[in-house]
Amino acid sequence: MKKIATLILIGCAAVSFTFAQADSSKSAETAEKDAVKLNLDEAVKYALENSRTLKSNDIDLEIKARASKYSWNVFLPTVQATGTMSRATEYSPSSAATSQMMNKLSGGMIPVKTDYETEEERWSTIGSVSASWNFTPAYIAQIKTAKAMYEAQKITWEQSQKETITNIKKAYYGLLLQQENLKIQRTTLENARQRMIQAQTNFRNGSIPELSYLQTQVSYENTKPDVDSAEQTIAQQIDLFAFLIGMPVGTKIEFTSSIDPTYVDVETDDLLAKYSENDLQIKGLEKNMLAAKLGMTALDMTTWFPTLALSYSYQPVYVGSEGAWHFYKDLGKDEAWYDSGSFSATLVWNLTNMLPWSSNRQKLKDTKQQVAQLELTIETLKENQKVQVRKAVDTLKQAKEQIDAMSRNVTVAQRAYDMTVRQYRNGTVELLDLRDAESSLNKTQLGLLNQKFQYISALMDLENTLNVDLSK
């Protein structure tokens, strides 16, 4: 009876495993139908159109472009128009003196006024239109500085574009690598399941002891958590990738490209001789240094050259008889208005700026030191460029050798695994030997994929450093 019960339990377990596998296959098929298919070029294109990081960079570039385009606006005059109605609180001494003078001139016909007789007399109406224009040679240097800063921002924008694209490509290939790893783990899991079912059949037929069957079952159960963990990890990584390229988080993505590197034959000295000047980071710093030097020129001009200030104002004051509240009745009558405006031309020279300890001269010294720091940074980057290029070239050569060797090893490991499977089925080798052969095959396959990823990654880093496409 115990044997029959054991066989029933084994049969139920096998059926449950079969249905679980079928449900898993159906779920996988449904997920594949709902997934967005993306090859590498499509992922990059989508990121260029939707990446939030790149959109922010576009805004920064637009700000600098507008500042450069309209940098000439420092030459625009300042024009203002005002209208004022003011109320006097007391009768002014000047108005009293005028009243007394008019009284004398009229022989007493015009009475002397000592206060306002009506509320409207307290009010006066004044209009004003003024224009002022300043000029200093420093404006010319400021315009050139704005244009240099725009050129620097263009380089920064291009560098950000390339770095973002490189990161997206690396993430894409990294996910492909994880998917291939998951495929291998799933294959291992399926092989363990098949061995368990075969062992169950052999045990039921009495050809193997129960212990052998239990060993295959334990091996299968131990493999499942690794596969589940890998599936969860890759799902999280896909969410992160979707966020990176601007897709809604949670979008199912099917990656249709493959990890197939384009091999190049490169040498460090040749690359540095041809493309060392293409480095965008160095170019950007050189533009920033140019902008800083133009800023120094502007500071010098502000110190040693005066500013010409031109000012003109037209200020009509109402003196008509209608009263301040009714000035509009005399609009257009010259006798009812008089112009108290003026024109002036002034040279302004800030002598304080010439003092060695003034804020202007201190700022100039700070800028000079910033330029010196930029020069040191550029020299450091040029030396670091040599290190990075040499490192990338060495990585490419080593990875290519490893790929060639591991490609041969995969073929050998696959043959060894197939032979071990046949011998295991014939009962001439133990389960442990089969698992060792399978583990060796998996390691070899993953090693080959890893080296391909290393080659692709090193090539992208090299192209990004030298700002050149070596794959064409």
C-alpha positions in Angstrom: 0.0 0.0 0.0 2.8 2.4 0.9 4.4 1.8 -2.6 1.0 2.5 -4.3 0.6 5.7 -2.3 4.1 6.8 -3.2 3.4 6.2 -6.9 0.2 8.2 -6.7 1.9 11.1 -5.1 4.7 11.0 -7.7 2.1 10.9 -10.5 0.2 13.9 -9.0 3.5 15.8 -8.6 4.4 15.1 -12.2 1.0 16.3 -13.4 1.2 19.5 -11.3 4.7 20.2 -12.7 3.4 19.7 -16.3 0.4 22.1 -15.8 2.6 24.6 -14.1 5.0 24.5 -17.0 2.1 24.9 -19.4 0.7 27.9 -17.5 4.2 29.4 -17.4 4.5 29.0 -21.2 1.1 30.6 -21.8 2.0 33.5 -19.5 5.3 34.0 -21.4 3.5 33.9 -24.7 0.9 36.5 -23.5 3.7 38.8 -22.2 5.6 38.5 -25.5 2.4 39.6 -27.4 1.9 42.7 -25.2 5.6 43.7 -25.2 7.0 46.6 -27.2 9.6 45.3 -29.6 12.8 47.5 -29.7 16.0 47.0 -31.5 19.1 49.0 -30.6 18.6 51.8 -33.1 14.9 52.2 -32.2 15.7 52.4 -28.5 18.2 55.2 -29.2 15.8 57.1 -31.5 13.0 56.9 -28.9 15.4 58.2 -26.2 16.5 61.1 -28.4 12.8 62.1 -28.8 11.6 61.4 -25.3 14.4 61.4 -22.8 13.8 63.9 -20.0 17.5 64.4 -19.6 18.0 65.3 -23.2 15.0 67.6 -23.2 16.5 69.5 -20.2 19.8 69.8 -22.2 17.8 71.2 -25.1 16.4 73.9 -22.9 19.9 74.8 -21.6 21.1 75.1 -25.2 18.1 77.2 -26.2 18.8 79.7 -23.3 22.4 80.1 -24.4 21.4 80.4 -28.1 18.9 83.2 -27.2 21.5 85.0 -25.1 24.0 84.9 -28.0 21.4 85.9 -30.6 20.3 89.0 -28.7 23.5 89.9 -27.0 23.5 93.1 -29.0 20.6 94.4 -26.9 23.1 96.1 -24.6 23.1 98.9 -27.2 19.3 99.4 -27.0 18.3 102.8 -25.4 16.2 102.9 -22.3 12.9 104.6 -23.1 10.3 105.5 -20.5 7.0 107.3 -20.6 5.3 108.6 -17.5 2.3 110.7 -16.5 2.0 112.4 -13.1 -0.7 114.3 -11.3 0.6 115.7 -8.0 -1.2 117.6 -5.2 0.6 120.3 -3.2 -0.1 120.3 0.6 0.8 123.9 1.2 1.1 127.1 -0.8 4.7 127.3 -1.8 6.9 130.4 -1.1 7.8 130.6 -4.8 4.1 130.8 -5.7 3.6 133.5 -3.1 6.5 135.5 -4.4 5.2 135.2 -8.0 1.7 136.4 -6.8 3.3 139.4 -5.1 5.3 140.3 -8.2 2.2 140.0 -10.4 0.3 142.3 -7.9 3.0 145.0 -8.2 3.2 144.8 -12.0 -0.6 145.1 -12.2 -0.8 148.1 -9.9 -2.8 146.1 -7.4 -5.3 144.9 -9.9 -4.2 141.3 -9.3 -4.7 140.4 -5.7 -1.9 138.7 -3.7 -2.7 135.1 -3.0 -1.4 133.4 0.2 -3.2 130.1 -0.2 -5.0 127.9 -2.7 -8.6 129.1 -3.3 -9.9 125.8 -4.7 -8.9 122.1 -4.4 -8.1 121.9 -8.1 -5.5 124.7 -7.8 -3.5 122.3 -5.6 -3.0 119.9 -8.4 -0.6 119.9 -11.3 -0.3 117.7 -14.4 3.1 116.7 -15.8 4.0 114.2 -18.6 7.4 112.8 -19.4 9.1 110.9 -22.2 12.8 110.1 -21.6 15.4 108.2 -23.4 18.9 107.3 -22.3 21.7 105.4 -24.0 25.0 104.2 -22.6 28.1 103.0 -24.4 31.3 101.4 -23.2 33.8 99.3 -25.2 33.2 96.6 -22.6 29.9 95.9 -24.4 31.7 94.5 -27.4 33.6 92.1 -25.2 30.4 91.1 -23.4 28.8 90.3 -26.8 31.7 88.1 -27.8 31.6 86.4 -24.3 27.9 85.5 -24.9 28.7 84.0 -28.3 31.6 82.0 -26.8 29.4 80.7 -24.0 26.9 79.6 -26.6 29.6 77.7 -28.5 30.6 76.1 -25.2 27.0 75.1 -24.5 26.7 73.5 -27.9 29.7 71.3 -27.2 28.3 70.4 -23.8 24.9 69.6 -25.4 26.7 67.3 -28.0 28.7 65.7 -25.3 25.6 65.0 -23.2 23.8 63.6 -26.3 26.7 61.2 -26.9 27.1 60.1 -23.3 23.3 59.5 -23.0 23.3 57.5 -26.2 26.3 55.5 -25.0 24.6 54.8 -21.6 21.4 53.7 -23.4 23.4 51.3 -25.6 25.3 49.9 -22.7 22.0 49.4 -20.8 20.5 47.8 -23.8 23.3 45.3 -24.3 23.4 44.7 -20.5 19.8 43.7 -20.5 20.5 41.4 -23.5 23.2 39.8 -21.5 20.9 39.3 -18.5 18.2 37.9 -20.8 20.7 35.4 -22.3 21.7 34.5 -18.7 18.1 34.0 -17.9 17.6 31.8 -21.0 20.5 29.6 -19.8 19.0 29.4 -16.3 15.6 28.5 -17.7 17.2 25.8 -19.9 19.0 24.5 -16.9 15.7 24.5 -15.0 13.9 22.7 -17.8 16.7 20.1 -18.0 16.4 19.5 -14.3 12.6 19.1 -14.6 13.1 16.6 -17.5 15.6 14.7 -15.5 13.2 14.6 -12.5 10.4 13.3 -14.7 12.7 10.7 -16.3 13.9 9.7 -12.8 10.3 9.4 -11.7 9.5 7.1 -14.6 12.6 5.0 -13.9 11.8 4.8 -10.2 8.2 3.8 -11.0 9.6 1.1 -13.3 11.9 0.0 -10.5 15.1 0.7 -12.5 16.5 3.2 -10.0 16.2 3.6 -6.2 13.9 6.3 -4.6 17.0 8.2 -3.5 18.1 8.9 -7.1 14.6 10.2 -7.9 14.6 12.4 -4.7 18.0 13.8 -5.7 16.7 15.0 -9.1 13.7 16.5 -7.4 15.9 18.4 -4.9 18.0 19.6 -7.8 15.0 20.9 -9.6 13.5 22.7 -6.6 16.9 24.3 -5.8 17.1 25.7 -9.3 13.7 27.4 -9.3 14.5 30.2 -6.8 17.5 31.3 -8.9 15.3 31.6 -12.0 12.6 33.5 -10.1 15.2 35.9 -8.7 16.8 36.4 -12.2 13.3 37.1 -13.6 12.5 39.7 -10.9 15.9 41.4 -11.4 15.5 41.7 -15.1 12.0 43.0 -14.8 13.3 45.8 -12.5 16.1 46.6 -14.9 13.6 46.8 -17.8 11.6 49.3 -15.8 14.7 51.4 -15.2 15.6 51.2 -18.9 12.1 52.3 -19.8 12.5 55.3 -17.5 15.9 56.1 -19.0 14.6 56.3 -22.6 11.4 58.1 -21.6 8.8 55.3 -21.8 6.2 54.8 -19.1 7.5 52.7 -16.2 6.0 49.2 -16.4 6.1 49.0 -20.2 7.0 45.5 -21.3 9.9 45.6 -23.7 11.2 42.9 -26.0 14.8 43.4 -27.1 15.2 42.2 -30.6 18.9 43.0 -31.2 21.7 40.6 -30.3 25.1 40.8 -28.7 27.2 40.7 -31.9 30.2 43.1 -31.8 31.6 44.8 -34.8 35.4 44.1 -34.7 37.9 46.8 -35.4 41.6 46.8 -35.8 43.0 49.8 -34.0 46.3 50.9 -32.5 46.7 53.5 -29.7 49.3 55.8 -31.3 47.3 55.9 -34.6 44.1 56.8 -32.8 45.7 59.5 -30.7 47.4 61.0 -33.8 44.2 61.2 -35.8 41.5 61.9 -33.3 42.9 63.3 -30.0 41.7 66.8 -30.9 38.1 65.6 -31.2 37.6 65.1 -27.5 34.4 67.1 -26.7 35.2 67.5 -23.0 38.5 69.2 -23.9 36.8 71.3 -26.6 34.2 72.4 -24.1 36.8 73.5 -21.6 38.7 75.4 -24.3 35.5 77.3 -25.2 34.9 78.1 -21.5 38.5 79.3 -21.2 37.9 81.6 -24.3 34.8 83.0 -22.6 36.7 83.6 -19.4 39.5 85.5 -21.3 36.8 87.6 -23.0 35.4 88.3 -19.6 38.8 89.6 -18.5 38.9 91.9 -21.5 35.5 93.3 -20.5 36.7 93.9 -17.0 39.8 95.8 -18.3 37.7 97.9 -20.6 35.3 98.7 -17.7 38.3 99.8 -15.7 40.3 101.9 -18.3 37.6 103.3 -20.5 34.8 105.7 -19.6 31.2 105.2 -20.3 29.3 107.6 -22.5 25.8 108.4 -21.2 23.3 110.2 -23.5 20.0 111.3 -22.0 17.1 113.2 -23.4 13.7 114.0 -21.8 10.6 115.7 -23.0 8.5 116.9 -20.0 5.4 118.8 -20.8 3.8 120.7 -17.8 0.2 122.0 -18.0 -0.1 125.7 -17.3 -3.5 126.3 -19.0 -6.6 127.9 -17.5 -8.8 124.8 -17.4 -7.2 123.5 -14.2 -5.2 120.4 -13.6 -8.2 118.0 -13.6 -9.3 119.3 -17.1 -5.9 119.4 -18.8 -7.2 117.2 -21.6 -9.3 120.2 -22.9 -6.1 122.0 -23.9 -4.3 119.1 -25.5 -2.6 120.4 -28.6 -2.5 124.0 -27.5 1.1 125.1 -27.2 0.3 128.1 -25.1 -1.2 125.8 -22.4 1.9 123.7 -22.0 5.6 124.3 -21.5 8.5 121.8 -21.9 10.8 121.4 -18.9 12.8 118.6 -20.5 16.5 118.5 -21.2 19.3 116.8 -23.1 22.6 115.7 -21.6 25.8 114.0 -22.6 28.0 112.6 -19.8 31.3 110.7 -19.6 31.4 108.5 -16.5 34.7 107.2 -15.4 34.8 105.0 -12.3 38.2 105.8 -10.9 37.7 103.4 -8.0 38.0 100.4 -10.4 41.6 101.4 -11.1 42.7 100.7 -7.5 44.5 97.4 -7.2 42.4 96.3 -4.3 39.0 97.3 -5.8 36.4 94.6 -6.4 36.8 95.1 -10.2 40.6 94.3 -10.1 40.1 91.5 -7.6 37.5 89.9 -9.9 40.0 90.2 -12.7 42.6 88.3 -10.6 40.1 85.6 -9.8 39.3 85.2 -13.5 43.0 84.9 -14.3 43.4 82.1 -11.8 40.3 80.3 -13.1 41.9 80.4 -16.6 45.0 78.9 -15.1 42.9 76.2 -13.5 41.2 75.5 -16.8 44.6 75.2 -18.5 45.7 72.6 -15.9 42.5 70.7 -16.3 42.9 70.6 -20.1 46.5 69.3 -19.7 45.2 66.6 -17.2 42.4 65.5 -19.6 44.9 65.2 -22.5 47.1 62.9 -20.4 44.1 61.0 -19.1 42.8 60.6 -22.7 46.0 58.8 -23.6 45.5 56.4 -20.6 41.8 55.8 -21.5 42.5 55.1 -25.2 45.4 52.7 -24.3 43.2 51.0 -21.8 40.3 50.6 -24.3 42.5 49.3 -27.1 44.1 46.7 -24.7 40.6 45.7 -23.6 39.5 45.3 -27.2 42.4 43.1 -28.1 42.1 41.0 -25.0 38.3 40.6 -25.4 38.8 39.6 -29.1 41.3 36.9 -28.1 38.9 35.6 -25.3 36.0 35.6 -27.7 37.9 33.5 -30.2 39.0 31.1 -27.5 35.6 30.8 -25.8 33.8 30.3 -29.1 35.9 27.2 -29.5 35.3 26.2 -25.9 31.5 26.5 -26.3 31.6 24.0 -29.1 33.7 21.6 -27.0 31.6 22.1 -23.9 28.4 21.5 -25.8 29.8 18.2 -27.2 30.9 17.1 -23.8 27.5 17.9 -22.3 25.6 16.1 -25.1 27.8 13.0 -24.6 27.3 13.1 -20.8 23.5 13.3 -21.3 23.6 10.2 -23.4 25.8 8.4 -20.9 23.5 9.5 -18.0 20.5 8.1 -19.8 22.3 4.9 -20.4 23.2 4.8 -16.7 27.0 4.9 -17.1 27.6 8.3 -15.4 26.2 9.8 -12.2 23.9 12.8 -11.8 26.7 14.8 -10.3 28.8 14.3 -13.5 25.9 15.5 -15.6 25.4 18.6 -13.4 29.1 19.3 -13.7 29.0 19.1 -17.5 26.0 21.3 -17.6 27.6 23.9 -15.2 30.7 23.9 -17.4 28.7 24.5 -20.5 26.7 27.3 -18.8 29.9 29.0 -17.6 31.4 28.8 -21.0 28.4 30.3 -22.7 28.1 33.1 -20.2 31.8 33.8 -20.4 31.5 34.2 -24.2 28.6 36.6 -23.8 30.4 38.5 -21.2 33.5 39.0 -23.4 31.3 40.1 -26.2 29.7 42.7 -23.9 33.1 43.8 -22.7 34.2 44.3 -26.3 31.1 46.3 -27.2 31.4 48.4 -24.1 35.1 49.2 -24.6 34.5 50.1 -28.2 31.7 52.5 -27.2 34.0 54.1 -24.5 36.8 54.5 -27.1 34.4 56.1 -29.6 33.0 58.4 -26.9 36.5 59.5 -25.8 37.7 60.3 -29.3 34.3 61.5 -30.6 34.6 59.3 -33.6 32.6 56.3 -35.1 35.1 53.5 -35.5 32.5 50.9 -36.4 31.8 52.2 -39.9 
